[in-house]
């Protein structure tokens, strides 16, 4: 079973998310919006298909990373989230919530052995692309 297929996003805590987005826009050329920015790329096994990775600064007080006390969270793109979750449960991996389904994909959160919260995303890139197009207009 293919598991992780790539990085879906990098999320990190900071004192002032808006200032961070402005700094990255000015100094590194990121095209930021209220969520951060999205990097578009081509899938290696299907070059005609686009894929996306999200970059988002969060407030240092966010509860979104809990139960982890770390200042970052990585989102991994996966295939067949339901089958992967079933295997993770069998392997004793800590799963912190239930699968959530949105038009742009399915999500769940797990913990690694050192207390890092990990977000798993089975993307629907076609729907995500539509959202990105609206956000960048």
N, C-alpha and C positions, 0 to 999 in steps of 0.2 A: 504494500500500500504506500503510495506517495504521500508524504506528510507535508512539511513546510516547502513552499514553492518560491518564497522570496520574502523580502521585508515589505510589510504593508505600511509601516509608519514608525516614526520616532517621536515620542512624547516626553517632555521634561518639565520640571517645576522651575519657576523663576520668580523673582520679586515683582516684576512688572512685565507681564506678557506683551502688552501693547508696545512698550519701549523696545522689547526684544525684537518684535516683528519689524518695527521701524528700523532698528539698527541693522538687522539682517537684510532688509530691503535696500537700505542706503549703501551698506558696505560690501555686501556679497551678492546683491542683485536679485534676491528672492522676491517673487511677485506675491506678496502676502495679502491675506484678507482676514476676516474675523476669526478664522480657524487656524491660520498659519499659511502653509502653502502646500501644493500638491505637485509632485514630480511625476511626469509622464514618461513612459518608456515602452519599448516593444518587447513582447514575449519571445524568448529565444526559440521555443519550439513551434511558435505560430507568429512569425514576424508581422503578419497583417493585423494582429490584435494588439491593442494598446493595453498597458497595465499602469497602475498608479500606486504611489507611495505618499503618505501624508506626513508632514512635519508640523508639529504643533507645540508651542509653549503653553503651559498651564500655570495658573496662580500657585504660589508656594503653599497655599492653604487648601488646595483641591483635595476632595475626598475620593476622587476618581481612581487614584492609585492604590487605595486601601484594599486589603489589609496590609499591603507592603508599606514600609516606611522609607522606601528609596525615592530618589528624586527623578527617576526616569521610568519609562515603560516602553517596551518594544512591541509592536504589532507585527505578527507574522502572517503572511498569506498562506492559506492551506487549501487543499482539495478535500472534498467530502468530510465536512466538519462533523456530521453525526457519527460516522464510522470512526473518526479519529477520537472523538470524545468517549465513545464506547471502549476503545482500546486504552485510552488514558485512565479511565475508571478501573479497568481490569488491572492496570499496572500500578494502581495506588496513587496516582497523581492527584494533588489537591485541586479541585475545581471550585471556583468561588461563586459561581452563579449559573443560571440556565442559559441555553442558547437563545439569543435575541435575533429576530429576523426583521430586516429592513429591505426596502426595494434595492439597495445597493449591496446587500450581502448579509451574511449571518456572522454573529460574534459570540464569543464566550471568553472567559478569563480563567487562567490557571496560575498556580504558583510553582516556581522552581525550588530546588532544595535550599537555596540561600535567601528565600523570602522575596524574590523579585516577582512582581505581578506581570504576567504575559497576556497580551490580547491576541486571540486567534481569530482570523477573518477569512471566511470563504467568500471572496468578492464576486459581485455581479458587475464586471467592469463596464458593460454597456450602459447600465443604469447610473453607475458612478460617473461616467463620462458626461451624461446629461446634466447631472448636478453641477459638475465642474464648469460646464459651459455656461450655465445660468449664473454661477458665482463670479465668473470672470468677465461678464458683460457689463 
